[in-house]
Each structure stands twice: as structure tokens, then as C-alpha cells.
Amino acid sequence: MLAKEVPARRTAPWVLAGIFLATIAAYLPALRGGFIWDDDAHVTKPALRSLSGLGRIWTELGATQQYYPALHSAFWLEHRLWGDSAFAYHLANVLLHATAACLFAVLLRRLSVRGAALAGFVFALHPVCVESVAWISEQKNTLSAVFALLAAIAYLGWREEKVGGRAGGYLLAMGLFALAILTKSVTATLPAALLVLAWWRRGRLGWREDVAPLVPWLFLGASGGILTAWVEWRYIGAHGNAFSLGLAGRCLLAGRALWFYLGKLAWPADLLFIYPRWTVNPGQAWQYAYPAAALALLGALAWVARRGRKGPLAAGLLFCGTLFPALGFFNVYPFVFSYVADHFQYLASLPVIAAAAWLAAWGCEGLGRGWRAAAAAAVLGLLGALTWRQCGTYRDVRTLYARTLEQNPGCWLAHLNLGNMLFEEGRVGEALTHYEAAREANPDYADTRFNLGRALLEQDRCAEAAEQFGAALRLDPGNAETHDNLGVALARTGRTGEAIARFREAIRLDPENRVAHYNLGTALGSLGRTEEAGAELDEAARLGLTPPPGAPGR
């Protein structure tokens, strides 16, 4: 790689067209996919589809799953354009990924990195990106990547063209960076990445020309990261025993995750939607090998850099730095079920792919053009075929969880979500099997206990249901729906007085819970307390429960 600034070169239009066409071809199976898991939390909810709802997206924490207003504004606009069409959302994500791959090639070309076109194609076709592209919710990855790469290109253009400093180019770059942060806060690492690039190109960093222009970016990135971490804790639930790792445990996790992600980039076999959750134990000496090996590798790259080859160290620093928010030092909710995920390394894969493409271009320099083209076609064809196959995993919810359980049979989340789907289809017996497997794998998750209780209640196994609802309340005592369902189970076993207490607690926690009002009215009526019962049934009707459900508690 070059270690000095050189005039930027343009990317050939045929390269960009080829990347676009190759991406669309590889991801054709994804276009036939449906909505999965939490897509319904990202595709704009009815309450947010108006102009005032768009305002709430920007001004109200908790209005959306995460405070990513640029992302949810994009979803808001998309819903205006094509409603609930899964095909259109998938097509948009594929096109965003293709755009990001083109911008990646443009950026590398601007940096005069050998193999820029190859790197763009590899990023477009690498199967580790499928989770980010074939999963509608992960438009946060593809859209933020487009904004971040545009910001980097604009910033480098401003740096190269400014004389006394042109405010317009700088403000454009910073505005794009702000949009990236407001789409997904992992892009907060971009200013640090730009500093690494400046050091790689010139061998030093200057305060005035390199650091000072990025100070506002660093402040903006830190603010976005802190806000996201707080939202994860406050609104999504990224706290509790699942995150009690301690500093030593987090360092062990970070070292292991780094090698995991590098491994999946080098050998993308056995890709999973949900990987097994590792047991992190500072008391086991072998687990220290991961961070020790990572530090040793960085040390070796630093030694190479001192001898004039700064590129490998720059790539390593960019990889580690971009992954840093997902390495375990900050709580992110998916750690509840797995410490790693393919979509965590969507952006972080870029420097590794760039380094691999440079190495391939350098190593094949002595070959004829025909041989180089054949080798590139073979590699890209293999990656494209793997991506095509991996897209099939995301066809629908049933396929996604079935394939997850094939390779990760202890995945309690897949059992839980598959059970929920079967329960909604009325296949309660099959759902119960999955709920019991989920409880076996993770007995300390309130939702598993609640849903198991709900299935048992459906089968009139009320005493067993009450036991599960009680366990759920010990884990999550503030859940109104669990109190209400426990009340139903108690009432059916003749413990009406205890049931009434549960219904009242459900109403205290959620005064608008019309089902709890109806169930309380029914229980009071069974005791002959007709006046109180009538008041509760009237309140249930006022809240919209008309006609009442066929059975209490549903």
C-alpha cells in the first residue's frame, strides 16, 4: 500500500456497473424473502405514519426501537412509497449494499490502494454480508455504510482540494457523518478511522491539518455512542445478569470475537443467524490465548510498520477500531443470546477486504492479465454462489429458525420465536415443545416462562401455567400481562381471591389493560360482587373490549 498522498484516480464506470449487477444477481433469492423477527419494529408503525409521527421519530425517545431517526425517517418514506411490500424493502436494501460496495471501491481508488475494484466486488459478494442485506431491519447497516463512505470520500476531497479551507466541502462531509451516526451509531468510529488513514498516507499526524478538523466529529461520534448505549440500557434492556462479565471477562470476549470475525471473513462456512453463546470464564487459562494472540498480531504488525510497511497495521487498527463497539466493552442487547453476529462486522470487514485485495493484486502481479481475470472470476464466483445459498436462510421465519436450530440446537431464542409462531397458528402442542426447550436452555428469561405458561393455560394445565407465570414474575415483576395471565390460571383453579389481587396489580401497572378489567369484572361477578363487577366490565367496554373474548385472559 502507498504511504504518501498521491493524486486521486477515478473508478471506471464499468467497474461500478459490474458491482451493481453482480450484487443484484447474487441477492436475487433475498428479493423473494418476507419479514422476519423484529422487522415489524422497524417498518413504520401505524402510529408513526403521519407527518406528526415523523416528528415523533426525531423528538421522542422510545417512539422507535432505537433512536436512529435518519434510519426510521427512511423507513417512514419507504412505507409512503410502497406500504408493506417485503419485496420493495428487500430490493432497497440490496441496492443500498450495491451502492456501498461501489463507494468502497471509489474510496480505495481515491486512496490509490491497489486492487480497489476487486475489493469492491468482494465486499458486494461476500456471504458474511448476507445477514445485513437480506434482513430488512439491518437497513441500518447498509444505509449507514452509504452515509459513512460518502462522508469519508467528501472529507478526503476537502482535505486534498482545500487551500485556505473551503467550508462547504467540510460541512457537507460532516453532515453526511451526522446522518451516518443518526442511522447507526457504530459509524462513530469514522473520525478515528480517518486519522488512521492520514497516518498511513503520510507517516505522521499533525494537529492543525489532521486532528483539529476532526475534533467536532469525535465529539459528535462520542455523543451518538453514549446516547445509543443509554437507549440500549433504558429502553431495550441491555442490563442484568447476562451482562455481568467484569473487565477481565470483557477483555477475554473481545479477543475471542476478533478472531471469530477474522475467521468468518477468511473462511465463511457455517454462517448462522444466531451463533452459540460462549461461556466467558476468567478462571480458565486457555481463554486468555485469544486476547494474547490478538495483541501479539498487532505487535507484529507494528514491527512491520516500523520497517516501512504501515498498511497492514493500518488495516488491523481499522478492523479493531470499527468492531470496538461490538466487542463486549459496551452492553448491546443481542449479547443476551449471542456475543457475535455477522451484521456486527459489516463495516469492520472493509479494511480486511481491502488488505486482502491489495495482497492478491500484489501477489498476482507477475501473472498475465488473462490469468488474473480467471483467478478473480473464480473467487468472486465462489463468493457469489455462497451468498446466493445463504440468502435462502432468510426466506421466511420458519426457515430462518429451523436452519438456526440445525446447527445451534441449544438456541433458546430460536425455540422461543418458533414456538410463538406455532402458537399463533394454533399449533399449541408443537409450540409447547419449543417453549420447553427454550426454558431448558435458558430458565432465567421471563418471556420464555410467560409463553410456556400461556401454552399450558391454553391446554387447561392451569396449575403448571401458574407456576410458569410465577417464575416469569420473579424475573420481571413489573409485567402487567403476566400478572393478568397468572390471575386467569389462579381463577381456573378456584383461587379467586388470589386471582383478583393479580388482576388489580395488572391494572395498577397498566390502567388501560382492557383484558385485565374484563377478567377482574368476571372474577368479582363470580363472587356475587355485582356492582364492582359491572364497573370493571363497563371500563373494559369503554377501552374497546367489545364483544369480550371467548375466554378470559386472551
HELIX and SHEET records of a PDB file:
HELIX    1   1 PRO A   13  ALA A   26  1                                  14    
HELIX    2   2 LEU A   28  ARG A   32  5                                   5    
HELIX    3   3 TRP A   37  ALA A   41  5                                   5    
HELIX    4   4 PRO A   46  LEU A   48  5                                   3    
HELIX    5   5 LEU A   51  THR A   59  1                                   9    
HELIX    6   6 PRO A   69  TRP A   82  1                                  14    
HELIX    7   7 ALA A   86  ARG A  110  1                                  25    
HELIX    8   8 ALA A  116  LEU A  125  1                                  10    
HELIX    9   9 PRO A  127  CYS A  129  5                                   3    
HELIX   10  10 VAL A  130  ALA A  134  1                                   5    
HELIX   11  11 ILE A  136  GLU A  138  5                                   3    
HELIX   12  12 GLN A  139  GLU A  161  1                                  23    
HELIX   13  13 ALA A  167  ILE A  181  1                                  15    
HELIX   14  14 SER A  185  THR A  189  5                                   5    
HELIX   15  15 LEU A  190  ARG A  202  1                                  13    
HELIX   16  16 TRP A  207  VAL A  211  3                                   5    
HELIX   17  17 ALA A  212  LEU A  214  5                                   3    
HELIX   18  18 VAL A  215  VAL A  231  1                                  17    
HELIX   19  19 GLU A  232  ILE A  236  3                                   5    
HELIX   20  20 ASN A  241  PHE A  243  5                                   3    
HELIX   21  21 GLY A  246  ALA A  266  1                                  21    
HELIX   22  22 ALA A  285  TYR A  288  5                                   4    
HELIX   23  23 ALA A  289  ARG A  306  1                                  18    
HELIX   24  24 GLY A  311  LEU A  323  1                                  13    
HELIX   25  25 PHE A  324  ALA A  326  5                                   3    
HELIX   26  26 TYR A  333  VAL A  336  5                                   4    
HELIX   27  27 ASP A  342  GLN A  345  5                                   4    
HELIX   28  28 SER A  349  GLY A  363  1                                  15    
HELIX   29  29 ARG A  369  CYS A  391  1                                  23    
HELIX   30  30 GLY A  392  TYR A  394  5                                   3    
HELIX   31  31 VAL A  397  GLN A  407  1                                  11    
HELIX   32  32 TRP A  412  GLU A  424  1                                  13    
HELIX   33  33 VAL A  428  ALA A  441  1                                  14    
HELIX   34  34 ALA A  446  GLU A  458  1                                  13    
HELIX   35  35 CYS A  462  LEU A  475  1                                  14    
HELIX   36  36 ALA A  480  ARG A  492  1                                  13    
HELIX   37  37 THR A  496  LEU A  509  1                                  14    
HELIX   38  38 ARG A  514  SER A  526  1                                  13    
HELIX   39  39 THR A  530  ARG A  542  1                                  13    
END                                                                             
